[in-house]
Amino acid sequence: MKKKESEHICALCGKPLDFITDAISEPDGRLSHFDCVIEKIRKQYRVEEPDTVSYIGQGRFAVCTKGEDGKYTIRDRINYESSDSFLSMKKLVGNSGE
């Protein structure tokens, strides 16, 4: 279940976060749209096709390269959310269904 949140603003694009469950915690604790974070990482790491940016869990992303055999390998691992931010976000999302 997703709870509508209007008081949170994306730190990257400045637009409202419609659903807190779709947000990622920035290193400074502010929240951002998941897609905005993906785009930020794409630009920062200069990710171009056929490479991709993937969320690999616990506040981490990876830049993945697709080989000729169709298998992906991780080129870079990115610890985006600090462990404190990740736990804080997890609690916030856990409370969003109330």
Buried (B, 14 or more C-beta within 10 A) or exposed (E): EEEEBEEBBBBBBEEEBBBBBBBBBBEEEBBBBBEBBBBBBBEEBEBEEEBBBBBEEEBBBBBBBEEEEEEBEEEBEBEBBBEEBBBBBBEBBEEBEE
